Amino acid sequence: MVETTGRSGPLAGMRVIELAHIMAGPVCGLMLADMGAEVIKVEKMDGDDTRRTVPPALEGESAAYMMMNRGKRGLSLDLKNPDGLDVLRRLLGTADALIENYRGGTMERLGIGYDTLRQEFPALVYCSLSGFGRTGPYADRAGFDLVAQGMSGLMSVTGEGPGRPPMKCGPPVTDITAGILAAMGVLAAYVHRLKTGRGQAVDTSLFEAGITHTYWQSAIAMATGIAPGPMGSAHPLNAPYEAFATADGWITIGAANQTNWLRMLKAIDAEALAEDPRFALNRDRMANRHELAATLAPIFSAETSEVWLGRLEAGGVPAGPVLDVNAMHRDPQTLAREMVVEVEHSRVGRMKTLGLPVKFSDTPGRVHGPAPLLGEHSRAILGEAGYTAAEIDGLIDRGVVRETAA
């Protein structure tokens, strides 16, 4: 395991105010935090709804919340109170970026929409994440990953095959991808700000995040006018490129070009198939994909995954086991890439979380700490913003700010 103490990374010195909840906005914040930015998570007085996404929980703290918000500092603030808005404005005076993923119109009703804040903070990068974006006929609709997966085309191409019920991707891919796209947008706008001194609005959505995953399928539909359907684990453009059952499990094989096709045949002692006109070239294999899979299935089911993976690796064929999540966490490549790390949580103690998926040679990022308790850093953040101890006590007593002792 990797120890994660101290703050470093290419974004060290950047300050981000996160007014975000559940997943898409928090993913954006955690990406920036892992790359060194100071991310202050401003939660409503009863906390991000993910705090109530249980089970599972550890020492009363939601595992889902702790995953999405590690590395951030926590402030609990009543934004419906004018004093709470004053606190936020004071923090924004020291911030480089703001992230929000409230339903359309909410920020404007609070008086902190982009058009208002840009007058006061012209250098602020203001990032909005939503279900469908801040413009267009669906701008005011609430958005959830399931809905976005359905409307973006993802569910139409996910599943075992034609005639089966629509199926979503297992992970909430539009939430996660929207957060990553938002982080990319914030960084691009931040670079522009460093060059010009001017901030701007950044706007992305779950719907657009889902659409970005349809590059292959959209290319096919645009070229042919035919919308592709689900193909199980198979590829819409190359074969064989799918999962096969072995004697004791499943493996994936990416023989996605002619060189790897021939390498695979040699590795599995099936070189005679190279002469079969049904499988000679990729276009032939795609036209006869079901026959190809049926031909290969009994070959792979005759030996264990370990045997086949050894032979395929020796033959230079891209292949791998189908791992469950626990097995993925234990995989030596996962550990070597520091994708499972440990942090010290104020209440839970030592706990595991996922690491930063982007590596930097000169300014390495890392998970800088656990998720905050609700309002854990409220007093410290307000003190850094210039509030006196008596003023902080007053805000807490009036219910403007919530504090939770570690």
KAVENNOR-V379205 format. One record per residue. RES is the residue in one letter. SS is DSSP state (a for helix, b for strand, c for the rest). Layout:
RES/SS, RES/SS
This chain:
M/c, V/c, E/b, T/c, T/c, G/c, R/c, S/c, G/c, P/c, L/c, A/c, G/c, M/c, R/b, V/b, I/b, E/b, L/b, A/c, H/c, I/c, M/c, A/a, G/a, P/a, V/a, C/a, G/a, L/a, M/a, L/a, A/a, D/a, M/c, G/c, A/c, E/b, V/b, I/b, K/b, V/b, E/b, K/c, M/c, D/c, G/c, D/c, D/a, T/a, R/a, R/a, T/c, V/c, P/c, P/c, A/b, L/b, E/c, G/c, E/b, S/b, A/a, A/a, Y/a, M/a, M/a, M/a, N/c, R/c, G/c, K/c, R/b, G/b, L/b, S/b, L/b, D/c, L/c, K/c, N/c, P/a, D/a, G/a, L/a, D/a, V/a, L/a, R/a, R/a, L/a, L/a, G/c, T/c, A/c, D/c, A/b, L/b, I/b, E/b, N/c, Y/c, R/c, G/c, G/c, T/a, M/a, E/a, R/a, L/c, G/c, I/c, G/c, Y/a, D/a, T/a, L/a, R/a, Q/a, E/a, F/c, P/c, A/c, L/c, V/b, Y/b, C/b, S/b, L/b, S/b, G/c, F/c, G/c, R/c, T/c, G/c, P/c, Y/c, A/c, D/c, R/c, A/c, G/c, F/c, D/a, L/a, V/a, A/a, Q/a, G/a, M/a, S/c, G/c, L/a, M/a, S/a, V/a, T/c, G/c, E/c, G/c, P/c, G/c, R/c, P/c, P/c, M/c, K/c, C/c, G/c, P/c, P/c, V/a, T/a, D/a, I/a, T/a, A/a, G/a, I/a, L/a, A/a, A/a, M/a, G/a, V/a, L/a, A/a, A/a, Y/a, V/a, H/a, R/a, L/a, K/a, T/a, G/c, R/c, G/c, Q/c, A/b, V/b, D/b, T/b, S/b, L/a, F/a, E/a, A/a, G/a, I/a, T/a, H/c, T/c, Y/a, W/a, Q/a, S/a, A/a, I/a, A/a, M/a, A/a, T/a, G/c, I/c, A/c, P/c, G/c, P/c, M/c, G/c, S/c, A/c, H/c, P/c, L/c, N/c, A/c, P/c, Y/b, E/b, A/b, F/b, A/b, T/c, A/c, D/c, G/c, W/b, I/b, T/b, I/b, G/b, A/c, A/c, N/c, Q/a, T/a, N/a, W/a, L/a, R/a, M/a, L/a, K/a, A/a, I/c, D/c, A/c, E/a, A/a, L/a, A/a, E/a, D/c, P/a, R/a, F/a, A/c, L/c, N/a, R/a, D/a, R/a, M/a, A/a, N/c, R/a, H/a, E/a, L/a, A/a, A/a, T/a, L/a, A/a, P/a, I/a, F/a, S/c, A/c, E/c, T/c, S/a, E/a, V/a, W/a, L/a, G/a, R/a, L/a, E/a, A/a, G/c, G/c, V/c, P/c, A/b, G/b, P/b, V/c, L/c, D/c, V/a, N/a, A/a, M/a, H/a, R/a, D/c, P/a, Q/a, T/a, L/a, A/a, R/c, E/c, M/c, V/b, V/b, E/b, V/b, E/b, H/b, S/c, R/c, V/c, G/b, R/b, M/b, K/b, T/b, L/b, G/c, L/c, P/c, V/c, K/c, F/c, S/c, D/c, T/c, P/c, G/c, R/c, V/c, H/c, G/c, P/c, A/c, P/c, L/c, L/c, G/c, E/c, H/c, S/a, R/a, A/a, I/a, L/a, G/a, E/a, A/c, G/c, Y/c, T/c, A/a, A/a, E/a, I/a, D/a, G/a, L/a, I/a, D/a, R/c, G/c, V/c, V/b, R/b, E/c, T/c, A/c, A/c
